[in-house]
Amino acid sequence: MKQYQDERTLQVRNRIYAELMRIMLCVVVLSFCIKTLYFHMDLAQCMTEYILMILAPVYQAVRIRQTEVVLGTGKDSRRRATPLLLLLLLGLITRRLLVDNFGPQITTASQVVSQLFNFFSIAEFGVGSVISYRLYEQIAAKNEEKISKYMSMYKWAYRVVGLVIAGLALIGAAALRWIMPDVPAATAYTVYGLNVVSTLCSYFLITRRLMYTCTQQGYRCTQIDFCCNVLTSLAKIAVSLWFPNYVLYFSVTIFFNVTANLLIARRFRKDFPYVHDVKVTVNDFKDLGIFHDLRYFLVHRLSNTIYGSSDTIVTSRLGGSTQTTFLGNYNTISTSATDLGNKVMDSFAAAIGNIVYDKSAAANDHDKQVFWGMDLFSYLF
């Protein structure tokens, strides 16, 4: 009984320390925001907060690696949402510094190019969603051969999509001067080229994340992404204040995105050793019925892209850089809030997919009630 009490006391104490660390980190971030955004202090005057914001995620990553403990539980959605609150604050800081230190022209170029690539991403046709839904069934059945095959199909499909987007990027470059008439050509094409590199790196390296999502282990990717995103924001802050060079500013994002994907790829081999590359052909995609389902996902993806990305392009053409920058400030807040909600719902999507393709769950009244309950909650949320 005494040993049980001692262990319970130790757990409670560690939990209190963890909560205290979170509170202190939030206070540090809030202090940094107030100093930089309200009092307009430079980085030298905020050095204490800046160093603490760097050390906190690095220390967490190192200690997780040393103890070989994964900070994830069944409450996956809460685990996803917590770090995004910090990233939301850092995103607002980097946005403010981008506008203040680089001006509306570079800011507009960044926004417009990003939205152009959202249009190019229509070439994905929803192939990732189609394969992921097929993958849920094989994960529920524990069919390792099929899992490997679908993952290989997913990888090769994204490679083809990446090449198609590269071709569309070459065509889209001709329209830059028409879309952004008040942005210098050198600036527009430089930012455009950096986005080409960033987008292609994502399509060629991101495919391993699918297994973590479908097996409700997305928190593993969230941990790595959180550390890299925090370091990205802090590096952008340093570049904005110390080395105001927009090429270096946008290159920081590419570097840490590639780093995050490489770290996930390394961990993937340890977490899913049974998944291996399998030779796939066009007939495999036809047998899966993927081309039949793509048309439904294409309509959904096309409508979302036109609704969510056309406003920035139209505003840049008709309203100029200043109005586009104002719109981007709003979109930054709106997108951050949307991403927070999407991360919360990702674990529900995986759970629903597993119930749909689990034969025993489909025949169980309780599991059916759970399915409809989660489905209703997702809709209302």
Summary of the structure (lengths in Angstrom):
residues: 381
radius of gyration: 22.6
end to end distance: 44.1
largest distance: 75.9
contacts: 1161
relative contact order: 0.13
helix: 88%
strand: 0%
